Amino acid sequence: MENRKLPNATISLVLGIISYVACCFSWGIGGIVLSGIALYLSNKDRKTYALAPEQYDNYSQVKTARIIAIIGLVLAILFFITCMVMLVSFGSMEAVEEWAKEMQQAQLEAQGQ
């Protein structure tokens, strides 16, 4: 019997690799989506391989894709959290500065009366 290839091994590997780049250019959201899809597809192939391991010959590619997808997911989540923390902290600093300017203006108006 001729061994076959697992159907989603290559695409999950490609999605896992692209998720590295996507996490940097989309605030981590693209990386989360792409690595999540890659992880889903690699887990699906793991289950397929577990049913009939003698029929498939590219299980090592599935394991590699799964590892890359997990690393991409972790990096994307960390990048997303970092972006959100920076957005909240810098956004709140701007709001504090705006509030301080309004308070100074109110004090100047009060002194002028």
C-alpha positions as CSV (number, residue, x, y, z in Angstrom):
1,M,0.0,0.0,0.0
2,E,1.3,3.4,-0.9
3,N,1.6,6.0,1.8
4,R,-0.4,9.2,1.4
5,K,0.2,12.7,2.7
6,L,-1.9,14.3,5.3
7,P,-4.2,16.9,3.6
8,N,-3.6,20.0,5.7
9,A,0.0,19.6,6.6
10,T,1.4,22.1,4.1
11,I,-1.2,24.7,4.5
12,S,-1.0,24.7,8.3
13,L,2.8,25.1,8.0
14,V,2.4,28.0,5.6
15,L,-0.2,29.7,7.8
16,G,2.0,29.3,10.8
17,I,4.9,30.9,9.1
18,I,2.8,33.8,7.8
19,S,1.3,34.3,11.3
20,Y,4.8,35.6,12.4
21,V,4.7,38.4,9.9
22,A,1.0,39.1,10.3
23,C,1.3,39.6,14.1
24,C,3.7,42.5,13.5
25,F,1.7,44.3,10.9
26,S,-1.8,43.9,12.3
27,W,-1.5,44.6,16.0
28,G,-1.4,40.9,16.6
29,I,-4.9,40.2,15.4
30,G,-3.8,38.7,12.0
31,G,-1.3,36.5,13.8
32,I,-3.9,35.3,16.2
33,V,-6.3,34.4,13.4
34,L,-3.7,32.8,11.1
35,S,-2.0,30.8,13.8
36,G,-5.4,29.7,15.2
37,I,-6.4,28.4,11.8
38,A,-3.0,26.6,11.4
39,L,-3.4,25.1,14.9
40,Y,-6.9,23.9,14.1
41,L,-5.8,22.3,10.8
42,S,-2.7,20.6,12.4
43,N,-4.8,19.2,15.2
44,K,-7.3,17.9,12.6
45,D,-4.4,16.1,10.8
46,R,-3.1,14.7,14.1
47,K,-6.5,13.1,14.7
48,T,-6.5,11.8,11.1
49,Y,-3.0,10.3,11.6
50,A,-4.0,8.7,15.0
51,L,-6.8,6.7,13.2
52,A,-4.4,5.1,10.7
53,P,-0.8,6.0,11.2
54,E,0.5,3.4,8.7
55,Q,-1.3,5.2,5.8
56,Y,0.5,8.6,6.2
57,D,4.1,9.6,5.8
58,N,4.3,13.3,6.6
59,Y,3.5,13.4,10.3
60,S,6.7,15.2,11.1
61,Q,5.5,18.1,9.0
62,V,2.3,18.2,11.0
63,K,4.3,18.3,14.2
64,T,6.4,21.1,12.9
65,A,3.4,23.1,11.8
66,R,1.7,22.7,15.2
67,I,4.8,23.9,17.0
68,I,5.2,26.9,14.7
69,A,1.5,27.7,15.1
70,I,1.7,27.6,18.9
71,I,4.8,29.9,18.9
72,G,3.0,32.2,16.4
73,L,-0.1,32.3,18.6
74,V,1.9,33.1,21.7
75,L,3.9,35.9,20.0
76,A,0.7,37.3,18.5
77,I,-1.1,37.3,21.8
78,L,1.9,39.0,23.5
79,F,2.1,41.6,20.7
80,F,-1.6,42.3,21.0
81,I,-1.4,42.7,24.7
82,T,1.6,45.0,24.3
83,C,-0.2,47.1,21.7
84,M,-3.3,47.4,24.0
85,V,-1.3,48.4,27.0
86,M,0.5,51.0,25.0
87,L,-2.7,52.3,23.5
88,V,-4.3,52.6,26.9
89,S,-1.3,54.1,28.6
90,F,-0.5,56.7,25.9
91,G,-4.2,57.4,25.4
92,S,-4.7,58.1,29.0
93,M,-1.6,60.3,29.2
94,E,-3.0,62.4,26.4
95,A,-6.3,62.7,28.3
96,V,-4.6,63.7,31.5
97,E,-2.6,66.4,29.6
98,E,-5.8,67.7,28.0
99,W,-7.5,67.8,31.4
100,A,-4.6,69.7,32.9
101,K,-4.8,72.3,30.1
102,E,-8.5,72.7,30.7
103,M,-7.8,73.2,34.4
104,Q,-5.2,75.8,33.7
105,Q,-7.5,77.7,31.4
106,A,-10.3,77.6,34.0
107,Q,-7.9,79.0,36.6
108,L,-6.8,81.8,34.3
109,E,-10.4,82.7,33.6
110,A,-11.1,82.6,37.3
111,Q,-8.2,84.9,38.1
112,G,-9.2,87.3,35.3
113,Q,-12.6,87.9,36.8
